[in-house]
Amino acid sequence: MFASSHSSQAQPGSDRRAQPLEDLRVLIVEDEFLVAALLEDTLAGFGCRVLGPASTVQEGLELIRTERVEAAVLDVNIDGEPVFPVADALAAAGVPFIFATGYGRAGVADRHGERSVLEKPYESRTLRHALESAIRGRRV
């Protein structure tokens, strides 16, 4: 895991529950190593526990089967393969997720059209906002 360059905003004695991403188990499915590494570092800086990153659809599906995934960030195109089997599995389990892609909303399958789409490149604050919005809208 990469060391985070982000500092925690919490002060000693503050209520950690006010930070919705703290200890959130987030799956990353991203095939570009440098993008995955930066995303992992950014999520760790938010206080998340990163699962993966998975660099193939199959690895993503395996992590869903073997880990407790609470949210996910998915690239749409994983080494030429659409990520939608992973998205379908997450949706079936009621796990919130967002797409991060260079294709924009046009690259997302209609069945996932209501999901947040971050267009690459994106800023960390945009990622934070999208992830917090996704977990607030989680179906339990």
Order of alpha helices (4+ residues) and beta strands (2+ residues): beta-alpha-beta-alpha-beta-beta-beta-alpha-beta-beta-alpha
